[in-house]
């Protein structure tokens, strides 16, 4: 069985930021379980974006 591969047209950072923005727009929904799930998902996406930025920062390069 072959794996499906997708060519991403934007960077991971950009996709994460767009996901956070999309989720934040939906947060205005009525209070309840669904809203809490959206908030949690947005926080996870923000954390992933922060980690991606930290991992790709030039300060983490190994010394030559």
N, C-alpha and C positions, 0 to 999 in steps of 0.2 A: 504494500500500500504506500503510495507516494504522499508526501506532505504537501499541503497547499501552501504556496508562498505568495506573499503579497509585497509588492514594491511600494514602500511608503513614499508619499510625495512631499511630506513635511517632516521636520525633525521631531523627535520625541518630546522635547521641551515645548514646542509649539502645540503639539497635539494635547499634551497635559494641560497647558494653559487654556486652550479652547474648551476642554472638558470641564475644567473648573468654572469657567465663565458660563457655560451652558447649564451646569448644575446649580450655580448661584442664582440664575434667573428663575429656575423652577422652585427655589427655596421659598418664594413668596406664597406658596400654596398654603392651604389651611393646616393648622397644627395637627399633628398626628404621627402615626408610625411611618407613613410614606415620606413625610417631610423630614423626619429624623434620619431616615435612610439616605435621603438626598444630601443632607448636611454631612453625614458621616462619609459618604462617597466623595464629596467635594474636599473634605479635609484629607482624605487618603490621597487624592490626586494632587493636592497642594504639597503634601509631604513627599510624594514621589518626584514632583518637579524640583523641590528643594534638594533632594538627594541626588538627582541627575545633575543638577547644577554643581553641587559640591564634588561629585565624582569626576566631573569633566573639567574642574577648575585647574589652572596651571600650577597651583600651589601643591597639588598632590603628585606631581611628576617625580619619578625616581631620579636620584642624582646620577649624572653621567660620569 
